């Protein structure tokens, strides 16, 4: 069966109130069929197609697709999230929680790649996840969703997003927290929308945009700024002057105020490119063509910075790389590990300015840099009002130190990694080791960073600060996993298989990917044990074992097949493949370290 057939089946089961066990079975099959072809048009035209070769050819050329839906968006995954029902077992529950967090992480990290279709159904997915207990804290998810809407220049009118009714209390807290950002965005959005309608001389669209603007500001309980009201009148005069069909009057009334081209340029400068970092596409070329001293160039080139996940944010744009160059000029070396980076970065910025640790720490705690790193001047001043009250030169000093970048009336932080390292450096300098590791977990391990970076940070700490790594990360991780395993049924093997939830994808007799438990605790233990369980098991899928899986019906001859450890266990092949041994080694390590704790 195809994915769309399972979806229709689920809708019918939901309507008739079928037992959750049946719904759960079909739901899992729909999840397995996520990459099957689209057959959207076939049922509608099957009578025509059945006996007509010409029409079948037309159908195949126009409608049938072999393109995986996962390659063109997250729609099917999001659709299944919206169809999740309370009562599904822990396997499905954990898998959907994991899929949801992966989707939100991708949306947060790559907002420009998110499809409009996906954004439209996200509110329903968020609501279903919350109501079914898969999402406990809505605020961070709501902030990511709204931020992506604004970064993609989408309408945030409440009738477009339809999310405020599901979490009224959270929504009110969000509005209170982000009122200034929303007001700024609405002003920019409707200035652009109304201006465009006026420039295209579309009177109907112009008046409609004004009505929508007024309604949206009213929904958010905000006043339309005087500046926007004045611009609307200017734009209105363009249309009215066009109605006179008199070029002389048009130019007298408008060109004296501002040339059209100048307005367009100002619009681009103010709304499209306020203070964006200038990206570096070719690092070696940038270093070669820069005017920095040869000694510093040698230090920069002595390490493959593109593979250094601790300094990766410092080579993406010119401002960040210039900061790193100045730091090297001061230290005459690159830091070796995360503790070294944090100590030296905070020492460096304090030496370059009249800042103090207390103000920097307070600033970092206030600004929510993970959610937003660019602020209008007035907003940032308001956010830091308690600091500025005692130190009116605080923001200029932050710019001088390279922590903030200023352009006209905008500020942005250099990059979020710098703020994290400064915060960690302050905690280390004050010997607050427990707080240091708590921040490590919050900012790196539980944050939106990629898996490779999480492992990189853990490995770095394990190698350079073993005692504290074990005390503050490993021990809590072992306890966390052990408690999680106790909640699963069966013997230790059953528990571990359920917990890991590994699902490998096989295509053309090769493992091409898959999905599994992305629990941070699991990654910490893997770093400590010196091996990655996922990869160790993947190596067991030899040609001989792939052939065996075909013989027992787990792998299809053509197309994509899903392989779970549960399937292999049910066929009695775990021992034969050597997978049982890998699971046993991992289980014994957990028990050994648990006892040591």
C-alpha positions as CSV (number, residue, x, y, z in Angstrom):
1,X,0.0,0.0,0.0
2,X,1.0,3.6,-0.5
3,X,1.4,6.3,2.1
4,X,-1.7,8.2,1.0
5,X,-3.8,5.0,1.3
6,X,-2.7,4.6,4.9
7,X,-3.6,8.2,5.6
8,X,-7.1,7.8,4.2
9,X,-7.4,4.6,6.3
10,X,-6.4,6.5,9.4
11,X,-9.0,9.2,8.8
12,X,-11.7,6.6,8.5
13,X,-10.5,4.8,11.7
14,X,-10.6,8.2,13.5
15,X,-14.1,9.0,12.3
16,X,-15.5,5.6,13.4
17,X,-13.6,5.6,16.7
18,X,-11.7,2.4,16.0
19,X,-9.8,0.8,18.9
20,X,-6.4,2.4,19.5
21,X,-4.6,-0.9,18.8
22,X,-5.8,-0.9,15.1
23,X,-5.2,2.8,14.7
24,X,-1.7,2.3,16.1
25,X,-0.9,-0.5,13.6
26,X,-1.9,1.5,10.6
27,X,-0.2,4.6,11.9
28,X,3.1,2.6,12.1
29,X,2.6,1.3,8.6
30,X,2.0,4.9,7.4
31,X,5.3,5.9,9.0
32,X,7.1,3.0,7.2
33,X,5.5,4.1,3.9
34,X,6.6,7.7,4.2
35,X,8.7,7.5,1.0
36,X,6.3,5.7,-1.3
37,X,5.1,7.2,-4.5
38,X,2.3,9.7,-4.7
39,X,-1.0,8.3,-6.1
40,X,-3.1,11.3,-5.5
41,X,-4.7,11.4,-8.9
42,X,-5.1,7.6,-9.6
43,X,-8.4,6.9,-7.8
44,X,-10.1,9.8,-9.5
45,X,-9.1,8.7,-13.0
46,X,-8.8,4.9,-12.6
47,X,-11.8,4.1,-14.8
48,X,-10.4,6.2,-17.6
49,X,-6.9,4.9,-17.2
50,X,-7.9,1.2,-16.9
51,X,-8.4,0.5,-20.6
52,X,-6.7,3.5,-22.2
53,X,-2.9,3.2,-22.9
54,X,-2.7,6.7,-24.1
55,X,-4.2,8.1,-21.0
56,X,-2.0,5.9,-18.8
57,X,1.0,7.3,-20.5
58,X,-0.3,10.9,-19.9
59,X,-0.9,10.0,-16.2
60,X,2.6,8.6,-15.8
61,X,4.2,11.6,-17.4
62,X,2.2,14.2,-15.6
63,X,1.2,12.9,-12.2
64,X,3.1,9.7,-11.1
65,X,6.3,10.5,-9.2
66,X,9.2,8.5,-7.9
67,X,10.6,11.5,-6.0
68,X,10.8,10.9,-2.3
69,X,8.6,13.4,-0.4
70,X,11.3,13.8,2.2
71,X,13.4,15.4,-0.5
72,X,11.0,18.2,-1.2
73,X,9.7,19.1,2.2
74,X,8.6,17.8,5.6
75,X,4.9,17.6,4.7
76,X,4.3,13.9,5.3
77,X,6.1,13.8,8.6
78,X,4.2,16.9,9.8
79,X,0.9,15.4,8.5
80,X,1.5,12.3,10.6
81,X,2.3,14.4,13.6
82,X,-1.1,16.0,13.2
83,X,-2.7,12.6,13.1
84,X,-1.0,11.2,16.3
85,X,-3.5,9.8,18.8
86,X,-3.1,9.4,22.6
87,X,-2.6,5.8,23.4
88,X,0.0,4.9,20.9
89,X,2.7,2.8,22.5
90,X,6.1,4.1,23.7
91,X,7.9,3.1,20.5
92,X,5.7,5.3,18.3
93,X,5.5,8.0,20.9
94,X,9.3,8.2,21.2
95,X,9.8,8.1,17.4
96,X,7.3,11.0,16.8
97,X,8.9,13.1,19.6
98,X,12.2,12.5,17.9
99,X,10.9,13.4,14.5
100,X,9.2,16.5,15.8
101,X,12.4,17.7,17.5
102,X,14.4,17.0,14.3
103,X,11.9,19.0,12.3
104,X,12.0,21.9,14.7
105,X,15.8,21.8,14.8
106,X,16.0,21.9,11.0
107,X,13.5,24.8,10.9
108,X,15.5,26.7,13.4
109,X,18.8,26.1,11.7
110,X,17.7,26.5,8.1
111,X,14.7,28.8,8.1
112,X,15.3,29.8,4.5
113,X,14.7,26.2,3.3
114,X,11.3,25.8,5.0
115,X,8.4,25.4,2.5
116,X,5.4,27.6,3.0
117,X,3.2,24.5,2.9
118,X,5.1,23.1,5.9
119,X,4.7,26.4,7.8
120,X,0.9,26.4,7.2
121,X,0.4,23.0,9.0
122,X,3.0,23.5,11.8
123,X,0.5,25.1,14.2
124,X,-1.8,22.0,14.1
125,X,1.3,19.7,14.6
126,X,2.4,21.7,17.6
127,X,-1.1,21.7,19.1
128,X,-1.4,17.9,18.6
129,X,2.0,17.2,20.1
130,X,1.1,19.4,23.1
131,X,-2.4,17.9,23.7
132,X,-1.0,14.3,23.5
133,X,1.8,14.9,26.0
134,X,4.7,14.7,23.5
135,X,5.5,18.4,24.1
136,X,5.7,19.8,27.6
137,X,7.3,23.3,27.0
138,X,5.5,25.1,24.2
139,X,7.3,28.5,24.5
140,X,10.6,27.6,22.8
141,X,8.7,25.9,19.9
142,X,6.4,28.8,19.6
143,X,9.4,31.2,19.5
144,X,11.1,29.1,16.8
145,X,7.9,29.0,14.7
146,X,7.2,32.7,14.9
147,X,10.8,33.6,14.3
148,X,10.9,31.5,11.1
149,X,7.7,33.1,9.9
150,X,9.2,36.6,10.3
151,X,12.6,35.5,8.9
152,X,10.8,34.2,5.8
153,X,8.7,37.4,5.5
154,X,5.4,35.7,6.1
155,X,2.2,37.1,7.5
156,X,1.8,36.7,11.2
157,X,-1.9,37.8,11.3
158,X,-3.6,35.6,13.8
159,X,-6.1,34.2,11.2
160,X,-3.0,33.0,9.2
161,X,-1.2,31.2,12.0
162,X,-4.1,29.9,14.0
163,X,-2.0,29.0,17.1
164,X,-3.1,31.6,19.7
165,X,-6.3,29.8,20.6
166,X,-4.6,26.5,21.5
167,X,-2.3,28.0,24.1
168,X,-3.8,31.2,25.3
169,X,-1.6,31.6,28.4
170,X,1.6,30.8,26.5
171,X,0.5,33.1,23.7
172,X,0.0,36.0,26.1
173,X,3.4,35.4,27.6
174,X,5.0,35.2,24.2
175,X,3.3,38.6,23.2
176,X,4.5,40.2,26.4
177,X,8.0,38.9,25.9
178,X,8.3,39.8,22.2
179,X,6.0,42.8,21.8
180,X,8.7,45.1,20.6
181,X,10.0,42.6,17.9
182,X,6.4,42.0,16.7
183,X,5.7,45.7,16.4
184,X,8.9,46.3,14.5
185,X,8.2,43.4,12.1
186,X,4.6,44.4,11.5
187,X,5.7,48.0,10.6
188,X,8.3,46.6,8.1
189,X,6.0,44.0,6.7
190,X,3.0,46.3,6.0
191,X,5.2,49.2,4.9
192,X,6.6,46.9,2.2
193,X,3.2,45.4,1.4
194,X,1.4,48.7,1.0
195,X,4.3,50.3,-0.8
196,X,4.4,47.5,-3.3
197,X,0.7,47.8,-4.0
198,X,1.1,51.6,-4.5
199,X,4.1,51.2,-6.8
200,X,2.1,48.7,-8.9
201,X,-0.9,51.1,-9.0
202,X,-3.2,48.4,-7.7
203,X,-5.9,50.4,-5.9
204,X,-7.9,47.4,-4.7
205,X,-4.8,45.6,-3.3
206,X,-3.6,48.9,-1.7
207,X,-6.9,49.4,0.2
208,X,-7.0,45.7,1.1
209,X,-3.5,45.9,2.5
210,X,-4.3,48.8,4.7
211,X,-7.4,47.0,6.1
212,X,-5.3,44.0,6.9
213,X,-2.6,46.1,8.4
214,X,-5.1,47.9,10.7
215,X,-6.7,44.5,11.7
216,X,-3.3,42.9,12.4
217,X,-2.1,45.7,14.7
218,X,-5.5,45.6,16.4
219,X,-5.1,41.8,17.0
220,X,-1.8,42.2,18.6
221,X,-3.1,45.1,20.7
222,X,-0.6,47.5,19.1
223,X,-0.9,51.1,17.8
224,X,0.0,51.7,14.2
225,X,3.2,53.8,14.4
226,X,2.9,57.4,13.2
227,X,5.8,56.8,10.9
228,X,3.8,54.1,9.1
229,X,0.7,56.3,8.9
230,X,2.7,59.0,7.2
231,X,4.2,56.6,4.7
232,X,0.7,55.3,3.9
233,X,-0.4,58.8,3.1
234,X,2.6,59.3,0.8
235,X,1.9,56.0,-0.9
236,X,-1.8,56.9,-1.3
237,X,-0.8,60.1,-3.0
238,X,1.1,58.1,-5.7
239,X,-2.2,56.4,-6.7
240,X,-4.2,59.6,-6.4
241,X,-1.7,61.5,-8.5
242,X,-1.8,58.7,-11.1
243,X,-5.6,59.2,-11.3
244,X,-5.1,62.8,-12.4
245,X,-3.1,61.5,-15.4
246,X,-0.9,64.6,-15.0
247,X,2.8,63.9,-14.9
248,X,3.6,67.4,-13.8
249,X,1.5,67.3,-10.7
250,X,2.8,63.8,-9.9
251,X,6.4,64.9,-10.0
252,X,5.7,68.1,-8.1
253,X,4.0,66.3,-5.2
254,X,6.3,63.3,-5.0
255,X,9.7,63.9,-6.5
256,X,10.2,66.9,-4.1
257,X,9.7,64.6,-1.2
258,X,11.8,61.8,-2.4
259,X,12.9,60.3,-5.7
260,X,11.2,56.9,-6.4
261,X,14.6,55.2,-6.9
262,X,15.8,56.7,-3.6
263,X,12.7,55.3,-1.8
264,X,13.4,51.9,-3.3
265,X,17.0,52.1,-2.2
266,X,16.0,53.2,1.3
267,X,13.5,50.4,1.4
268,X,16.1,47.8,0.6
269,X,18.6,49.3,3.0
270,X,16.2,49.5,5.9
271,X,14.1,46.4,5.4
272,X,16.1,43.9,3.5
273,X,19.7,44.4,4.5
274,X,19.7,46.0,8.0
275,X,22.9,44.5,9.5
276,X,23.5,41.1,7.9
277,X,26.9,39.4,8.3
278,X,29.0,39.2,5.1
279,X,29.4,35.5,4.5
280,X,32.8,33.9,3.6
281,X,32.3,31.4,0.8
282,X,36.0,30.5,0.3
283,X,38.1,30.6,3.5
284,X,41.6,29.9,2.0
285,X,41.0,32.5,-0.7
286,X,39.9,35.1,1.9
287,X,43.0,34.4,4.0
288,X,45.2,34.6,1.0
289,X,43.8,37.9,-0.2
290,X,43.6,39.5,3.2
291,X,46.2,42.0,4.5
292,X,46.8,40.2,7.7
293,X,50.4,39.5,8.7
294,X,52.0,36.3,7.4
295,X,52.6,35.0,11.0
296,X,48.9,35.2,11.7
297,X,48.1,33.6,8.4
298,X,50.4,30.7,9.3
299,X,48.5,30.2,12.6
300,X,45.2,30.3,10.8
301,X,46.3,27.7,8.3
302,X,48.0,25.5,10.9
303,X,44.7,24.1,11.8
304,X,41.8,22.9,9.6
305,X,39.3,25.4,11.0
306,X,36.5,24.1,8.8
307,X,36.6,20.8,10.7
308,X,37.0,22.5,14.1
309,X,33.5,22.4,15.5
310,X,34.5,24.6,18.4
311,X,35.5,27.5,16.2
312,X,33.2,26.9,13.2
313,X,31.1,30.0,13.9
314,X,34.2,32.2,13.6
315,X,34.9,31.4,9.9
316,X,31.4,31.9,8.5
317,X,31.4,35.7,8.1
318,X,34.0,38.5,7.9
319,X,33.2,40.1,11.3
320,X,33.6,36.8,13.1
321,X,36.9,36.0,11.3
322,X,38.2,39.4,11.9
323,X,37.5,38.9,15.6
324,X,39.5,35.6,15.5
325,X,42.4,37.3,13.6
326,X,42.6,40.0,16.3
327,X,42.4,37.4,19.0
328,X,45.3,35.5,17.4
329,X,47.3,38.7,17.1
330,X,46.8,39.1,20.9
331,X,47.5,35.5,21.9
332,X,49.7,34.4,18.9
333,X,48.1,31.0,19.0
334,X,44.8,29.2,18.6
335,X,43.1,27.7,21.7
336,X,43.3,23.9,21.9
337,X,40.1,22.9,23.8
338,X,36.8,24.3,25.0
339,X,38.1,25.2,28.5
340,X,41.1,27.0,26.9
341,X,38.8,28.9,24.5
342,X,36.4,30.0,27.2
343,X,39.2,31.3,29.5
344,X,41.1,33.1,26.8
345,X,38.1,34.7,25.1
346,X,36.8,36.3,28.3
347,X,40.3,37.5,29.2
348,X,40.8,38.9,25.7
349,X,37.5,40.9,25.6
350,X,38.1,42.3,29.1
351,X,41.6,43.5,28.0
352,X,40.1,45.1,24.9
353,X,37.5,47.2,26.6
354,X,36.3,48.7,29.9
355,X,33.8,45.9,30.4
356,X,33.5,43.8,33.5
357,X,32.4,40.2,33.9
358,X,29.2,41.0,35.8
359,X,27.8,43.2,33.1
360,X,28.7,40.8,30.3
361,X,27.1,37.9,32.1
362,X,24.0,39.9,32.8
363,X,23.8,40.9,29.2
364,X,24.1,37.3,27.9
365,X,21.4,36.1,30.3
366,X,19.1,38.9,29.2
367,X,19.2,38.8,25.4
368,X,18.0,35.3,24.4
369,X,20.7,35.0,21.8
370,X,19.6,31.6,20.7
371,X,16.3,33.0,19.5
372,X,17.4,36.3,18.1
373,X,20.8,38.0,17.6
374,X,19.8,41.2,15.9
375,X,18.0,44.1,17.6
376,X,17.0,47.7,16.9
377,X,19.0,50.1,19.0
378,X,16.1,51.2,21.2
379,X,15.0,47.6,21.9
380,X,18.5,46.6,23.0
381,X,18.8,49.7,25.2
382,X,15.5,48.8,26.8
383,X,16.7,45.2,27.4
384,X,20.0,46.4,29.0
385,X,18.5,49.4,30.8
386,X,19.7,48.2,34.2
387,X,23.2,47.8,33.0
388,X,23.2,51.1,31.0
389,X,21.9,52.9,34.1
390,X,25.1,52.2,35.9
391,X,27.4,52.2,32.8
392,X,26.2,54.4,30.0
393,X,29.2,53.3,27.8
394,X,28.2,49.7,28.1
395,X,27.0,49.2,24.5
396,X,29.9,51.2,22.9
397,X,32.3,49.1,25.0
398,X,30.6,45.9,23.8
399,X,31.1,47.1,20.2
400,X,34.8,48.0,20.9
401,X,35.3,44.5,22.4
402,X,33.9,42.9,19.2
403,X,31.0,41.2,21.1
404,X,28.4,43.4,19.3
405,X,28.4,44.8,15.7
406,X,26.6,48.1,15.2
407,X,25.3,49.5,11.9
408,X,23.2,52.7,12.0
409,X,20.4,52.0,14.5
410,X,20.9,48.2,14.6
411,X,22.9,45.9,16.8
412,X,23.7,42.2,16.4
413,X,25.9,39.9,18.4
414,X,29.0,38.7,16.6
415,X,27.8,35.1,16.8
416,X,26.1,32.9,19.4
417,X,29.2,30.8,20.1
418,X,31.1,33.9,21.3
419,X,28.4,34.7,23.9
420,X,28.3,31.0,25.0
421,X,32.1,30.9,25.4
422,X,32.2,34.2,27.3
423,X,29.5,33.0,29.7
424,X,31.4,29.7,30.2
425,X,34.7,31.6,30.7
426,X,33.1,33.8,33.4
427,X,31.8,30.7,35.2
428,X,35.2,29.0,35.0
429,X,37.1,32.1,36.3
430,X,34.8,32.1,39.3
431,X,35.4,28.4,39.8
432,X,31.6,27.6,39.4
433,X,32.3,24.2,37.8
434,X,28.8,22.8,38.4
435,X,27.3,25.9,36.7
436,X,29.8,25.6,33.9
437,X,28.7,22.0,33.1
438,X,25.1,22.9,33.5
439,X,25.6,25.7,30.8
440,X,27.5,23.2,28.6
441,X,24.5,20.9,28.7
442,X,21.9,23.6,28.1
443,X,23.8,25.5,25.3
444,X,25.5,22.6,23.5
445,X,24.1,19.2,24.4
446,X,20.4,20.1,24.7
447,X,20.5,22.9,22.2
448,X,19.8,22.8,18.4
449,X,23.4,21.9,17.4
450,X,24.1,19.0,15.1
451,X,24.9,15.6,16.4
452,X,28.6,15.8,15.3
453,X,29.1,19.0,17.3
454,X,27.5,17.5,20.4
455,X,29.9,14.5,20.2
456,X,32.8,16.9,19.4
457,X,32.2,19.0,22.6
458,X,31.7,15.9,24.8
459,X,34.9,14.3,23.4
460,X,36.8,17.5,24.0
461,X,35.7,17.7,27.6
462,X,36.3,14.0,28.2
463,X,39.9,14.3,26.9
464,X,40.8,17.6,28.7
465,X,38.7,17.6,31.9
466,X,37.9,13.9,32.6
467,X,37.1,14.2,36.3
468,X,34.5,16.9,35.9
469,X,33.1,15.4,32.7
470,X,32.5,12.2,34.6
471,X,31.0,13.9,37.7
472,X,28.7,16.4,35.9
473,X,27.9,14.7,32.6
474,X,28.6,11.0,32.6
475,X,27.1,10.0,36.0
476,X,23.8,11.9,35.4
477,X,23.7,10.3,31.9
478,X,24.1,6.8,33.2
479,X,21.4,7.3,35.8
480,X,19.1,8.9,33.2
481,X,19.4,6.0,30.7
482,X,19.1,3.3,33.4
483,X,15.9,4.9,34.7
484,X,14.6,5.1,31.2
485,X,15.4,1.4,30.5
486,X,13.5,0.4,33.6
487,X,10.3,1.8,32.1
488,X,10.5,-0.7,29.1
489,X,9.1,-4.2,29.2
490,X,10.9,-7.5,28.8
491,X,14.5,-8.7,29.5
492,X,17.5,-6.4,29.1
493,X,17.7,-7.1,25.4
494,X,14.1,-6.1,24.8
495,X,14.5,-3.0,27.0
496,X,17.6,-1.9,25.1
497,X,16.1,-2.5,21.7
498,X,13.0,-0.5,22.6
499,X,15.1,2.3,24.1
500,X,17.5,2.6,21.1
501,X,14.6,2.5,18.6
502,X,17.1,2.1,15.8
503,X,15.7,2.0,12.3
504,X,18.0,1.5,9.3
505,X,17.1,2.3,5.7
506,X,18.3,-0.1,3.0
507,X,18.2,0.7,-0.7
508,X,19.8,-1.4,-3.5
509,X,21.2,-3.8,-0.9
510,X,23.1,-1.0,0.9
511,X,22.4,0.8,4.2
512,X,21.7,4.4,3.2
513,X,20.7,6.0,6.4
514,X,18.1,5.7,9.2
515,X,16.9,7.1,12.5
516,X,17.4,6.3,16.1
517,X,17.2,7.6,19.6
518,X,19.0,10.9,19.7
519,X,19.1,11.1,23.5
520,X,22.0,13.3,24.7
521,X,22.7,10.9,27.5
522,X,23.3,8.1,25.0
523,X,25.8,10.3,23.1
524,X,27.7,11.1,26.3
525,X,28.0,7.4,27.2
526,X,29.2,6.6,23.7
527,X,31.9,9.2,24.0
528,X,33.0,7.7,27.3
529,X,32.9,4.1,26.0
530,X,34.9,5.1,22.9
531,X,32.5,3.6,20.3
532,X,29.2,4.6,18.6
533,X,26.7,1.8,18.9
534,X,24.7,2.9,15.8
535,X,27.9,2.5,13.6
536,X,28.9,-0.7,15.3
537,X,25.6,-2.3,14.5
538,X,25.5,-0.8,10.9
539,X,28.8,-2.6,10.2
540,X,27.0,-5.9,10.8
541,X,24.9,-5.4,7.7
542,X,27.3,-7.3,5.5
543,X,26.4,-8.5,2.0
544,X,25.8,-12.0,3.5
545,X,23.5,-10.6,6.2
546,X,21.7,-8.3,3.7
547,X,21.0,-11.4,1.6
548,X,19.7,-13.3,4.7
549,X,17.3,-10.4,5.4
550,X,16.0,-10.6,1.9
551,X,15.4,-14.4,2.3
552,X,13.3,-13.8,5.5
553,X,11.3,-11.0,3.9
554,X,12.6,-8.0,5.8
555,X,14.4,-6.4,2.8
556,X,12.6,-6.1,-0.5
557,X,14.3,-6.8,-3.8
558,X,13.6,-3.3,-5.1
559,X,12.9,0.1,-3.5
560,X,13.6,1.2,0.1
561,X,13.2,-1.2,3.1
562,X,13.1,-0.3,6.8
563,X,15.1,-2.5,9.1
564,X,14.6,-2.4,12.9
565,X,16.4,-4.3,15.6
566,X,13.0,-5.6,16.6
567,X,12.5,-7.2,13.2
568,X,15.9,-8.9,13.4
569,X,15.2,-10.1,16.9
570,X,11.8,-11.6,15.9
571,X,13.6,-13.6,13.1
572,X,16.1,-14.9,15.6
573,X,19.1,-13.3,13.8
574,X,20.6,-11.1,16.4
575,X,23.2,-13.7,17.5
576,X,24.0,-14.8,14.0
577,X,24.6,-11.2,12.8
578,X,26.7,-10.3,15.9
579,X,24.3,-7.6,16.9
580,X,23.4,-9.3,20.2
581,X,27.1,-9.1,21.2
582,X,27.2,-5.4,20.5
583,X,24.1,-4.8,22.6
584,X,25.5,-6.9,25.4
585,X,28.7,-5.0,25.5
586,X,26.8,-1.7,25.7
587,X,24.5,-3.1,28.4
588,X,27.4,-4.3,30.5
589,X,29.0,-0.9,30.3
590,X,25.9,0.7,31.6
591,X,25.7,-1.7,34.5
592,X,29.4,-1.4,35.3
593,X,29.4,2.4,35.4
594,X,26.0,2.4,37.2
595,X,27.5,0.3,40.0
596,X,30.6,2.5,40.1
597,X,28.3,5.5,40.6
